[in-house]
Amino acid sequence: MIESPGILLTVVAFLLVIGPLIFIHELGHYYAGRLFGVKAEAFSIGFGRELIGWTDKRGTRWRIAALPLGGYVRFAGDMNPASAHVPTPEWLALPPEERNKTFQSKPLWQRFIIVAAGPLTNFLFAILVFMAVFAVNGQARTPAVLASVEPGTAAAAAGLMPGDRVTAISGQTIDRFEDIPRIVSIRPDEVVQLDIVRDGEPRSLSARIGAEVEGDRFGNEFRVGRLGVRPGQPVWVDVPFWQLPGAAIGQTADVVRMMVDTLGQIITGRRSVKELGGPLKIAQISGQQATLGWFDFVLFMTMISINLGFINLLPIPLLDGGHLLFYTVEGVVRRPLNPAVQEWAFRTGLAILLAFMVFVTANDLASFGVWQRLAGLIG
């Protein structure tokens, strides 16, 4: 097994993660558009200069571009940044049969589905992967009953005892022991409420989650929350075929809930913004996961797919969530927003996204020690 990935493996692994996930995302938009009779003029993986391209019999230009950090489907009639249902001179000049194939000609609910289909397809990919994992390996469903409480830990200080059954942490329901580390790990040093059942009676306790710094064999360090409790014997159960979709959807929802929690912690200052990573960090971890084997690599790819779906649903102009927000407003007020307002919003969204990319790239370089080495050279 390779101990440390080289540059070539890192680049290849990154492309194998991000390329297929962008393709899956855009494929959701593409097929939703085809379902409603919208012509796709271009399907691009990446931006900038075309490296490889071909045109199919439907007139769609399929292309792979030089900058593989995104992609797009350009639909006929998608003539303005807001993709608004606003007649333009160019659109009105189209023949009726061509106009009916444009994005603008479709009713609001169809445009909403076409835009939402991208991130939803990323979630669907994750659900299918989790279904396959549960079908092969089963699913851990250890009861949330504490077998032991480690002395000197947050659990001991809070008064937890062996035999307690944890039912909720910070208002989040605990169905099985595996839910406890999922919730606790992203809350180092945070005070939480623990709802338990002891001797058949419900109780509530307060605990300050402990914090530990963990590292992996690649030298990455993570600040992780620890409660200090241990479960009984892990129980791996087979998941019947008809329960696989529900189990996989639940697992995907748990990951999304964790992302929402983490984002809330960053916004409120409970978690450092230095933990935000960008494309360089994803590339680094892609290479590392590739050295661990295909199973770990696919699971990492699944987490990135959920991230991609989640981020694209944020109500930020230029992202899918920004479009969906405008369509929601249009549905409520019964008319599109003023094109000038939408243009201003999308310019602002572009500025936000560019600033965010610069910030996370600076974070990535800092995590690699680049700024420290530069400071040493200058000093």
C-alpha positions in Angstrom: 0.0 0.0 0.0 1.3 3.5 -0.9 2.1 5.5 2.3 2.0 8.9 0.8 0.5 9.9 -2.6 2.6 11.7 -5.1 1.6 14.7 -7.2 0.5 12.5 -10.1 -1.7 10.3 -8.0 -3.2 13.3 -6.2 -4.1 15.0 -9.5 -5.5 11.8 -11.0 -7.5 11.0 -7.8 -8.9 14.6 -7.7 -10.0 14.4 -11.3 -11.6 11.0 -10.6 -13.6 12.5 -7.7 -14.6 15.8 -9.1 -15.1 15.0 -12.8 -17.7 12.2 -12.3 -19.5 14.2 -9.6 -19.8 17.3 -11.8 -20.9 15.0 -14.7 -23.6 13.4 -12.4 -24.8 16.9 -11.2 -25.1 18.3 -14.7 -26.7 15.1 -16.0 -29.5 15.7 -13.6 -30.1 19.1 -15.2 -29.8 17.7 -18.6 -32.3 14.8 -18.3 -34.8 17.0 -16.4 -34.6 19.4 -19.3 -35.1 16.7 -21.9 -38.1 15.4 -19.9 -39.8 18.8 -20.5 -38.7 19.2 -24.1 -35.9 21.7 -23.5 -33.0 21.6 -26.0 -29.5 21.5 -24.5 -27.1 23.5 -26.6 -24.0 22.5 -24.6 -23.0 20.1 -21.9 -19.6 21.1 -20.4 -17.4 19.5 -17.8 -15.1 22.4 -16.8 -14.7 25.9 -17.9 -12.5 27.7 -20.4 -10.9 26.3 -23.5 -12.4 23.1 -24.9 -10.0 20.2 -24.8 -12.3 17.5 -26.2 -15.7 17.9 -27.8 -18.3 16.4 -30.0 -21.9 17.2 -31.2 -24.6 14.6 -30.9 -27.6 14.1 -33.2 -29.7 16.3 -30.9 -27.4 19.3 -31.5 -25.9 19.2 -28.0 -22.2 20.0 -27.9 -20.5 17.8 -25.3 -17.2 19.2 -24.2 -14.4 18.8 -21.6 -12.7 22.1 -20.8 -9.4 23.0 -19.4 -10.5 24.1 -15.9 -12.2 21.1 -14.2 -13.7 23.0 -11.2 -17.3 23.0 -12.3 -19.5 22.5 -15.3 -22.8 23.6 -16.9 -25.6 22.7 -19.2 -26.6 25.6 -21.5 -30.2 25.3 -22.5 -31.7 27.0 -25.5 -33.3 30.3 -24.5 -31.0 30.6 -21.4 -30.0 34.0 -22.5 -29.6 36.0 -19.3 -27.7 35.3 -16.0 -30.9 34.9 -14.0 -32.5 32.4 -16.5 -35.6 34.5 -16.0 -39.0 34.0 -17.7 -38.7 37.5 -19.2 -39.2 37.9 -23.0 -36.1 39.3 -24.7 -35.7 40.5 -28.3 -33.5 37.5 -29.1 -36.1 35.1 -27.6 -39.0 36.7 -29.4 -37.1 36.5 -32.7 -37.0 32.7 -32.5 -39.4 30.7 -34.7 -42.3 29.3 -32.6 -41.2 25.7 -32.9 -37.7 26.7 -31.6 -39.1 29.0 -28.9 -41.1 26.0 -27.5 -37.8 24.2 -27.0 -36.3 27.0 -24.9 -35.9 27.1 -21.1 -37.7 30.4 -20.9 -40.8 29.0 -22.5 -41.5 26.4 -19.8 -43.8 27.0 -16.8 -42.3 27.9 -13.5 -42.7 24.5 -11.9 -40.8 22.8 -14.8 -37.9 25.3 -14.6 -37.8 24.7 -10.8 -37.5 21.0 -11.3 -34.8 21.4 -14.0 -32.7 23.5 -11.7 -33.3 21.3 -8.6 -32.4 18.1 -10.5 -28.7 18.8 -10.4 -28.1 18.7 -6.6 -30.9 16.1 -6.1 -28.9 13.8 -8.5 -25.8 14.2 -6.2 -27.9 13.1 -3.3 -29.3 10.2 -5.3 -25.7 9.1 -6.1 -25.0 9.0 -2.3 -28.2 7.1 -1.6 -27.3 4.4 -4.2 -23.8 4.0 -2.7 -25.1 3.7 0.8 -27.7 1.1 -0.4 -24.9 -0.9 -1.9 -22.8 -0.7 1.3 -25.7 -1.7 3.5 -26.6 -4.5 1.1 -23.1 -6.0 1.3 -22.0 -5.2 4.9 -25.3 -4.6 6.8 -25.8 -1.6 9.1 -24.6 -1.0 12.6 -27.5 -0.6 14.9 -26.0 -0.8 18.4 -28.5 0.2 21.1 -27.7 3.6 22.6 -27.2 2.1 26.1 -23.9 2.9 27.8 -21.8 -0.1 28.7 -19.2 2.0 30.5 -18.2 5.6 31.3 -14.5 6.6 31.2 -13.2 8.3 34.3 -12.2 12.0 33.9 -14.2 12.5 30.8 -17.1 14.8 29.9 -19.5 11.9 30.4 -18.2 11.3 34.0 -18.4 15.0 34.8 -22.0 15.2 33.6 -23.0 12.3 35.8 -23.6 9.6 33.1 -23.6 6.1 34.4 -23.4 2.6 32.8 -26.9 1.4 31.8 -28.1 4.9 30.9 -29.9 5.0 27.5 -29.2 8.2 25.6 -32.3 9.5 23.8 -31.2 12.9 22.6 -28.2 15.2 22.4 -28.8 19.0 21.8 -32.4 18.2 20.8 -31.3 15.6 18.2 -32.9 12.2 18.6 -30.6 9.2 19.3 -31.9 6.0 17.8 -28.7 4.0 18.1 -25.3 4.3 19.7 -23.7 5.3 16.3 -25.6 8.5 16.5 -23.7 9.7 19.6 -20.2 10.1 18.1 -21.7 11.5 14.9 -23.3 14.4 16.9 -20.6 14.7 19.6 -17.5 14.7 17.2 -18.4 18.1 15.7 -19.0 19.8 19.1 -15.6 20.0 20.9 -15.8 22.2 24.0 -19.5 22.8 23.4 -22.1 22.6 26.3 -24.9 20.3 25.3 -28.1 18.9 26.9 -28.2 15.1 27.2 -31.6 13.5 27.5 -31.3 10.0 29.0 -33.5 7.2 30.5 -32.2 5.8 33.8 -34.0 3.0 35.6 -37.0 3.7 33.4 -37.2 7.4 34.2 -36.3 10.2 31.8 -33.6 12.7 33.0 -31.8 15.7 31.5 -28.1 16.4 32.1 -25.7 19.1 30.9 -22.2 18.3 29.6 -19.3 20.1 28.2 -18.0 18.0 25.4 -14.3 17.2 25.6 -11.8 18.0 22.8 -9.1 15.9 21.4 -6.7 16.6 18.5 -6.4 13.5 16.3 -4.1 12.9 13.4 -4.0 10.5 10.6 -1.0 8.8 9.0 -0.7 11.5 6.4 -0.1 14.2 9.1 -3.5 15.8 9.0 -4.8 17.0 12.4 -8.5 17.3 13.4 -10.0 18.7 16.6 -12.7 16.2 17.6 -15.3 16.2 20.3 -15.3 13.4 22.8 -17.9 12.3 25.4 -16.1 9.4 26.9 -18.7 6.6 26.7 -18.5 3.1 25.3 -21.3 0.9 23.8 -22.1 -2.7 24.3 -21.1 -5.2 21.7 -21.6 -3.7 18.3 -24.6 -5.2 16.4 -24.4 -5.5 12.6 -27.7 -6.4 11.2 -28.6 -7.4 7.7 -30.9 -4.8 6.0 -33.8 -6.3 4.1 -33.9 -5.3 0.4 -37.1 -3.2 0.9 -35.5 -1.3 3.8 -32.3 -0.3 1.9 -33.7 2.9 0.4 -35.0 4.1 3.8 -31.7 3.3 5.5 -29.6 5.0 2.8 -31.8 8.1 2.8 -31.5 8.3 6.6 -27.7 8.0 6.3 -27.6 10.8 3.7 -29.9 13.0 5.9 -27.5 12.4 8.8 -24.6 13.7 6.8 -26.5 16.7 5.6 -27.6 17.4 9.2 -23.9 17.3 10.3 -23.0 19.8 7.5 -25.8 22.1 8.6 -24.5 21.9 12.2 -20.9 22.5 11.2 -21.9 25.5 9.0 -23.9 26.9 11.9 -20.9 26.6 14.2 -18.7 28.4 11.8 -21.2 31.2 11.3 -21.7 31.7 15.0 -17.9 31.5 15.7 -18.0 28.2 17.6 -15.8 26.6 15.0 -12.8 28.2 13.3 -13.1 29.3 9.6 -9.6 27.9 9.2 -11.3 24.5 9.0 -12.9 25.4 5.7 -11.2 23.7 2.8 -11.2 24.2 -0.9 -10.2 22.4 -4.1 -6.6 22.0 -3.1 -7.6 20.3 0.2 -10.0 18.1 -1.7 -7.3 17.2 -4.1 -4.9 16.3 -1.2 -7.5 14.1 0.6 -8.5 12.5 -2.7 -4.9 11.3 -3.2 -4.7 10.1 0.4 -8.0 8.2 0.1 -6.9 6.6 -3.1 -4.0 5.0 -1.3 -6.4 3.3 1.2 -8.3 1.4 -1.5 -11.3 1.7 -3.7 -13.9 1.3 -0.8 -12.5 4.3 1.1 -12.2 6.3 -2.1 -15.8 5.7 -3.1 -17.0 6.6 0.4 -15.0 9.8 0.2 -16.4 10.5 -3.2 -19.9 10.0 -1.7 -19.3 12.6 1.0 -18.1 15.1 -1.6 -21.2 14.4 -3.7 -23.4 15.2 -0.7 -21.3 18.3 -0.1 -21.8 19.3 -3.7 -25.5 18.9 -3.6 -25.8 20.7 -0.3 -23.7 23.7 -1.3 -25.5 24.1 -4.6 -28.8 24.3 -2.7 -27.6 27.3 -0.6 -29.6 30.4 -1.6 -26.7 32.2 -3.1 -27.1 33.8 -6.6 -25.3 31.9 -9.4 -25.8 28.6 -7.5 -28.8 26.4 -8.1 -30.2 27.5 -4.7 -30.1 31.1 -5.9 -32.1 30.3 -9.0 -34.6 28.3 -6.9 -35.0 31.2 -4.5 -35.9 33.5 -7.3 -38.3 31.0 -8.7 -39.9 30.7 -5.3 -40.3 34.5 -5.1 -41.7 34.5 -8.6 -44.3 31.9 -7.6 -45.3 33.9 -4.5 -45.7 37.3 -6.2 -46.9 35.8 -9.5 -44.3 37.6 -11.6 -40.6 37.5 -12.2 -38.3 39.8 -10.2 -37.2 42.9 -12.1 -34.3 41.9 -14.4 -32.1 44.7 -13.1 -32.6 43.4 -9.5 -31.7 39.9 -10.7 -28.7 41.1 -12.6 -27.4 43.0 -9.4 -28.0 39.9 -7.3 -26.1 37.6 -9.6 -23.2 40.1 -9.8 -23.1 40.1 -6.0 -23.3 36.3 -5.9 -20.4 36.1 -8.3 -18.3 38.4 -6.1 -19.2 36.4 -3.0 -18.2 33.1 -4.7 -14.9 34.5 -6.0 -14.1 35.9 -2.5 -14.9 32.6 -1.0 -12.7 30.7 -3.4 -9.8 33.0 -2.7 -10.4 32.6 1.0 -10.5 28.7 1.0 -7.5 28.5 -1.3 -5.6 30.7 1.2 -6.8 28.4 3.9 -5.6 25.3 1.9 -2.2 26.9 1.3 -1.9 27.7 5.1 -2.7 24.1 6.0 0.1 23.0 3.7 2.5 25.4 5.5 3.1 27.6 2.4 2.6 30.9 4.2 4.9 29.9 7.1 7.6 28.8 4.7 7.3 32.1 2.7 7.5 34.1 6.0 10.7 32.2 6.8 12.2 33.0 3.4 11.4 36.6 3.7 12.6 36.8 7.3 
